[in-house]
Amino acid sequence: MQLRGIHHVTAIAGDPQENVDFYVGLLGLRLVKRSVNQDDPGTYHLFYGDALGHPGTELTFFPWPGGAPGIPGVGQAVAVAFAIPAAGLDYWTRRLRTNGVTIDGPVARFDEEAIVFSDPYGLNLELVAGADTGDRPLWSAWDDAPVPTEYAIRGVHAVAVKETRVDPTGAFLTDTLGFRLAAEAEGRLRFQAGEGGSGALLDLLPQPGERRGRVAVGTVHHVAWRTPDVAEQERWREAIAQRGVSITPVIDRFWFRSIYFREPGGVLFEIATDGPGFTVDEDRDALGQRLILPPWLEPQRQQIEAVLPPVRLPQFVR
């Protein structure tokens, strides 16, 4: 078995409209599913990605309006890096600064260059350009995006996690999940899943003595890894459970199926199936335009809609 790479990353935001304005209007991702947190249906779950929300392109959010800010620290995923074309750094530097976003960089890392910034609630983001990221295909370009296709985000490139020390997390990644240590530089260890490359990377940052993080607004909730189908997902579940790790049963999320567990350092991981995908209940052109509920929550639609604040898609020009 091999995990195929990152399926999606889920973080916690503040105001949902501000979240949509930033990720759609500024970063040019498409809102591909406007739904709710199935474990807390009074909260939105907003999914962003390419035109179809392919696995590997998705960053998703639980907005908590008025929620307390999180505390970045060890035992936590602390940054999400997006892949951009190699020629895109100048474009994105201008675009972000013009829109009032403070950036650091470009920062050289391994064979890449990155610009570093935060979203409105403090989530650490990076746009990474390099030979690998530039060659990454744009699976499904969003024709109506505010960002020209030649500069558009290609998908999630990597996640960074902070741990007190390399092991036991590093050993768990390699011995249980099949990752490989690919590179190490300046205290950053780069692990890769499956065939590796952009979209399959986890950077481990050992931080001895740093306090533990607290997951809340502006932090990552969990990181999901790709598996092709339920049969292989079940095999992963058995293999992880055999290591003595507490793991959930397979949970039907309607657009994919999921299992959840914590790696030894405390970061919440998910293994999610590639399908059936976001067009199973909506046409491609209609994605993200209205509230979509999984069938088992439809009887509660009236109560759910009554507590969710309205969200509109931003108007923009390139």
Backbone torsions as a table, in degrees:
resi	resn	phi	psi	omega
1	MET	NA	143.2	174.3
2	GLN	-137.0	128.9	168.9
3	LEU	-68.9	138.4	-173.4
4	ARG	-83.6	-10.1	-177.7
5	GLY	134.5	-160.6	-179.1
6	ILE	-77.7	130.1	174.3
7	HIS	-86.4	-55.1	175.0
8	HIS	-161.0	165.9	170.7
9	VAL	-122.2	135.0	178.2
10	THR	-114.7	130.4	-179.6
11	ALA	-126.9	175.4	-178.9
12	ILE	-114.0	128.6	-179.6
13	ALA	-110.6	179.5	173.7
14	GLY	-98.1	-105.4	-178.7
15	ASP	-71.4	128.3	-176.7
16	PRO	-65.5	-34.9	179.5
17	GLN	-66.9	-40.8	177.0
18	GLU	-62.6	-36.3	178.0
19	ASN	-63.8	-46.4	178.9
20	VAL	-64.0	-43.8	-178.5
21	ASP	-60.4	-39.8	-177.1
22	PHE	-73.0	-50.0	-171.8
23	TYR	-80.8	-29.5	175.6
24	VAL	-90.5	-55.8	-172.7
25	GLY	-69.0	-35.2	-178.0
26	LEU	-99.9	-52.8	-177.0
27	LEU	-81.1	-14.8	173.7
28	GLY	78.8	17.1	173.2
29	LEU	-78.8	157.0	178.0
30	ARG	-96.1	135.7	169.1
31	LEU	-74.9	105.0	-172.4
32	VAL	-98.5	-15.1	175.0
33	LYS	-154.5	124.2	176.7
34	ARG	-107.2	100.8	-175.4
35	SER	-136.8	-157.9	-178.8
36	VAL	-128.3	158.8	171.7
37	ASN	-65.7	113.7	-174.0
38	GLN	-65.8	-19.2	175.9
39	ASP	-92.3	-6.4	179.3
40	ASP	-154.0	75.1	-168.9
41	PRO	-63.9	-7.6	174.9
42	GLY	-82.7	4.7	-179.2
43	THR	-120.9	137.8	175.2
44	TYR	-63.0	154.1	160.2
45	HIS	-127.7	112.1	-176.3
46	LEU	-107.5	126.8	-176.7
47	PHE	-110.9	125.9	177.4
48	TYR	-117.5	148.2	177.5
49	GLY	-175.6	-151.6	173.7
50	ASP	-77.8	-166.4	-173.0
51	ALA	-60.6	-27.4	-179.8
52	LEU	-115.0	-0.2	-178.0
53	GLY	66.6	42.1	178.5
54	HIS	-57.9	145.4	172.5
55	PRO	-54.6	136.9	-176.5
56	GLY	99.1	-15.2	177.9
57	THR	-109.0	-0.8	-166.3
58	GLU	-96.3	131.1	163.0
59	LEU	-121.3	126.8	-175.0
60	THR	-123.0	159.2	-174.9
61	PHE	-138.7	142.1	161.7
62	PHE	-100.9	106.0	176.7
63	PRO	-78.8	130.6	176.2
64	TRP	-118.5	83.8	-180.0
65	PRO	-57.9	129.0	-180.0
66	GLY	77.7	4.6	-178.8
67	GLY	-71.3	157.1	179.3
68	ALA	-70.5	146.3	177.2
69	PRO	-70.1	146.3	175.9
70	GLY	-77.2	171.2	178.0
71	ILE	-121.3	111.2	176.6
72	PRO	-64.9	142.8	178.7
73	GLY	179.9	-168.6	-177.8
74	VAL	-71.4	157.3	-175.9
75	GLY	76.0	27.4	-171.6
76	GLN	-149.5	146.0	166.5
77	ALA	-77.6	125.5	-168.5
78	VAL	-114.6	-6.3	179.8
79	ALA	-157.5	146.4	175.5
80	VAL	-120.5	124.4	179.7
81	ALA	-106.9	132.2	174.5
82	PHE	-101.8	146.6	174.2
83	ALA	-86.9	133.3	173.4
84	ILE	-129.0	160.0	177.6
85	PRO	-59.0	152.3	-176.9
86	ALA	-57.4	-30.7	-178.0
87	ALA	-89.6	9.1	-171.9
88	GLY	-93.2	-5.2	-174.2
89	LEU	-62.8	-44.5	-179.2
90	ASP	-63.3	-43.6	179.5
91	TYR	-58.6	-49.0	-175.6
92	TRP	-70.8	-33.1	175.9
93	THR	-61.0	-46.6	178.9
94	ARG	-64.7	-45.5	-175.5
95	ARG	-62.5	-46.5	-178.3
96	LEU	-66.4	-46.5	-178.7
97	ARG	-64.6	-38.8	178.6
98	THR	-60.9	-29.5	-179.2
99	ASN	-98.6	18.6	171.2
100	GLY	80.1	16.2	-180.0
101	VAL	-93.4	127.1	177.0
102	THR	-79.6	129.4	-178.8
103	ILE	-125.0	154.7	170.1
104	ASP	-114.9	145.8	176.8
105	GLY	113.6	-173.1	9.3
106	PRO	-67.4	143.0	179.1
107	VAL	-108.2	128.7	177.6
108	ALA	-82.4	133.5	-179.9
109	ARG	-151.1	122.4	-174.3
110	PHE	51.7	-124.1	178.1
111	ASP	-105.9	29.5	-174.1
112	GLU	-123.8	166.8	167.5
113	GLU	-127.4	139.5	-176.2
114	ALA	-134.1	145.8	165.6
115	ILE	-108.4	140.3	-169.4
116	VAL	-118.9	134.9	-179.0
117	PHE	-159.6	-178.2	-179.9
118	SER	-129.0	154.6	173.9
119	ASP	-82.3	178.7	-173.9
120	PRO	-59.1	-18.3	-178.9
121	TYR	-112.2	13.8	171.3
122	GLY	94.9	5.3	177.0
123	LEU	-68.0	127.8	-178.4
124	ASN	-75.8	123.9	-178.1
125	LEU	-125.8	154.0	175.1
126	GLU	-138.9	146.4	169.0
127	LEU	-113.8	119.8	-169.4
128	VAL	-115.4	128.2	177.8
129	ALA	-119.5	139.5	177.9
130	GLY	-176.0	177.0	-178.9
131	ALA	-58.0	-42.2	-178.5
132	ASP	-67.8	-45.3	-178.0
133	THR	-67.8	-35.9	-179.8
134	GLY	-67.0	-30.8	179.5
135	ASP	-82.8	-10.0	-177.8
136	ARG	-67.2	127.5	-176.6
137	PRO	-69.5	146.5	171.0
138	LEU	-87.2	100.2	-169.0
139	TRP	-56.2	-46.0	-175.7
140	SER	-148.8	96.8	-176.5
141	ALA	-68.5	140.4	176.4
142	TRP	-91.2	107.2	-172.4
143	ASP	-63.5	-28.1	-176.2
144	ASP	-96.0	13.7	-176.7
145	ALA	-67.8	153.7	176.7
146	PRO	-77.4	-8.4	-179.1
147	VAL	-107.5	129.2	177.8
148	PRO	-56.4	143.4	-175.1
149	THR	-55.5	-35.0	-176.3
150	GLU	-68.8	-14.4	178.4
151	TYR	-114.1	-2.0	-170.3
152	ALA	-63.3	149.0	173.4
153	ILE	-60.3	132.9	-178.4
154	ARG	-88.9	-18.4	-177.9
155	GLY	145.4	-177.2	176.9
156	VAL	-72.4	130.0	-178.7
157	HIS	-92.9	-46.7	-175.4
158	ALA	-161.2	162.7	167.8
159	VAL	-123.1	150.7	176.2
160	ALA	-116.1	135.7	177.7
161	VAL	-122.7	144.4	174.8
162	LYS	-103.1	134.8	175.8
163	GLU	-135.2	158.2	178.4
164	THR	-62.3	-38.6	178.1
165	ARG	-149.1	173.4	-176.4
166	VAL	-64.9	-52.0	178.8
167	ASP	-99.8	148.7	16.6
168	PRO	-88.5	-3.8	-177.7
169	THR	-61.6	-46.6	-179.0
170	GLY	-58.9	-43.2	179.6
171	ALA	-65.8	-37.3	178.2
172	PHE	-65.0	-41.7	178.9
173	LEU	-59.5	-45.2	-175.4
174	THR	-81.3	-44.8	-172.6
175	ASP	-79.8	-33.1	-175.8
176	THR	-103.2	-42.8	-174.5
177	LEU	-98.4	-3.4	174.1
178	GLY	78.2	16.8	174.7
179	PHE	-71.0	163.6	174.7
180	ARG	-126.7	141.1	173.6
181	LEU	-76.2	116.2	-172.5
182	ALA	-100.7	-30.2	-175.8
183	ALA	-164.3	160.5	176.2
184	GLU	-148.8	131.4	179.1
185	ALA	-160.0	133.7	174.3
186	GLU	51.9	42.3	176.4
187	GLY	79.3	7.3	179.5
188	ARG	-110.7	123.2	177.9
189	LEU	-104.7	124.9	-178.1
190	ARG	-103.1	117.9	175.6
191	PHE	-105.2	148.6	178.4
192	GLN	-130.9	142.7	178.1
193	ALA	-98.3	155.9	173.9
194	GLY	53.3	-127.8	179.9
195	GLU	-82.3	-3.0	176.7
196	GLY	77.2	-165.9	179.8
197	GLY	84.7	-178.9	-178.4
198	SER	-55.8	131.6	-179.3
199	GLY	96.1	-4.6	-178.0
200	ALA	-130.0	29.2	-169.2
201	LEU	-116.6	140.6	171.9
202	LEU	-130.1	122.7	176.9
203	ASP	-99.5	123.6	180.0
204	LEU	-100.8	126.2	-177.3
205	LEU	-115.6	99.0	177.8
206	PRO	-70.7	128.6	-177.0
207	GLN	-133.1	76.0	-179.3
208	PRO	-59.0	134.6	176.1
209	GLY	86.5	-11.2	179.2
210	GLU	-76.7	147.7	-179.0
211	ARG	-69.2	160.1	176.5
212	ARG	-72.8	146.2	178.6
213	GLY	-80.1	163.9	174.7
214	ARG	-125.8	123.7	-178.4
215	VAL	-79.0	119.4	175.7
216	ALA	-163.4	-155.8	-174.6
217	VAL	-59.6	131.4	178.5
218	GLY	88.9	11.5	179.1
219	THR	-129.0	166.4	177.7
220	VAL	-80.9	133.7	177.2
221	HIS	-85.5	-48.7	177.8
222	HIS	-159.8	163.5	177.9
223	VAL	-119.0	128.0	-178.9
224	ALA	-108.1	138.6	-179.8
225	TRP	-112.7	150.8	-171.4
226	ARG	-88.2	138.1	166.6
227	THR	-137.3	149.2	-169.1
228	PRO	-70.9	-33.5	-172.0
229	ASP	-157.2	175.0	-176.4
230	VAL	-67.1	-35.7	-178.9
231	ALA	-59.9	-46.5	179.0
232	GLU	-70.9	-33.5	176.7
233	GLN	-60.0	-42.0	178.3
234	GLU	-62.8	-37.4	178.1
235	ARG	-66.7	-37.9	175.2
236	TRP	-62.9	-41.8	-179.0
237	ARG	-60.8	-43.9	179.6
238	GLU	-64.7	-42.8	-177.7
239	ALA	-64.8	-40.4	-179.4
240	ILE	-70.9	-41.4	178.9
241	ALA	-63.0	-35.0	179.3
242	GLN	-64.6	-20.1	176.4
243	ARG	-84.9	5.6	179.2
244	GLY	82.2	15.4	-179.0
245	VAL	-91.5	131.3	176.0
246	SER	-69.2	128.4	-174.3
247	ILE	-143.5	145.0	-177.7
248	THR	-76.1	162.1	164.9
249	PRO	-64.2	169.8	173.0
250	VAL	-65.7	128.1	-179.2
251	ILE	-112.4	128.6	179.2
252	ASP	-81.2	112.4	175.3
253	ARG	-98.0	10.2	178.2
254	PHE	73.6	-50.1	179.3
255	TRP	-89.0	-14.6	173.9
256	PHE	-164.6	172.4	177.2
257	ARG	-119.9	148.6	-166.0
258	SER	-136.5	149.0	164.0
259	ILE	-129.0	148.5	-174.4
260	TYR	-129.8	144.3	177.4
261	PHE	-162.1	164.3	176.3
262	ARG	-107.7	134.0	173.0
263	GLU	-71.6	165.6	-171.1
264	PRO	-57.1	-26.8	178.9
265	GLY	-81.4	-12.5	175.2
266	GLY	114.7	-7.1	-179.8
267	VAL	-72.0	131.8	178.5
268	LEU	-77.2	121.6	177.5
269	PHE	-110.4	153.6	173.8
270	GLU	-131.8	146.2	166.4
271	ILE	-116.6	119.3	-173.0
272	ALA	-120.8	146.2	178.6
273	THR	-76.5	152.7	-180.0
274	ASP	-68.5	-26.9	-176.8
275	GLY	-127.6	178.1	9.6
276	PRO	-80.3	-15.2	175.5
277	GLY	99.9	172.8	-170.4
278	PHE	-82.1	-11.3	178.1
279	THR	-92.2	8.9	178.8
280	VAL	-68.9	-23.4	-178.3
281	ASP	-130.2	5.6	177.3
282	GLU	-146.6	147.8	171.8
283	ASP	-70.2	153.0	-179.3
284	ARG	-51.8	-45.5	-174.6
285	ASP	-69.9	-18.6	-175.5
286	ALA	-97.1	-3.1	-174.2
287	LEU	-56.7	133.8	172.5
288	GLY	80.7	0.1	-172.9
289	GLN	-88.5	-21.5	-180.0
290	ARG	-143.5	167.0	-179.0
291	LEU	-71.5	124.2	178.0
292	ILE	-115.1	130.2	178.5
293	LEU	-115.9	144.9	171.3
294	PRO	-63.2	155.2	-172.7
295	PRO	-53.4	-36.1	-175.9
296	TRP	-72.8	-12.4	176.3
297	LEU	-101.2	-7.4	-179.2
298	GLU	-56.6	-38.7	178.2
299	PRO	-60.3	-18.7	-179.4
300	GLN	-100.2	9.6	-173.1
301	ARG	-54.0	-45.1	-175.9
302	GLN	-61.9	-44.4	179.6
303	GLN	-67.3	-38.6	-179.6
304	ILE	-66.2	-47.7	-179.0
305	GLU	-63.1	-27.6	-177.9
306	ALA	-69.0	-25.0	-176.3
307	VAL	-104.7	-9.5	-179.3
308	LEU	-87.9	133.5	176.6
309	PRO	-70.5	151.5	178.3
310	PRO	-67.2	147.2	178.2
311	VAL	-134.3	132.8	177.3
312	ARG	-120.0	150.2	175.4
313	LEU	-75.7	139.0	-176.4
314	PRO	-71.1	152.0	169.8
315	GLN	-93.1	135.6	-176.4
316	PHE	-151.9	163.1	171.9
317	VAL	-129.8	155.3	179.9
318	ARG	-73.0	NA	NA
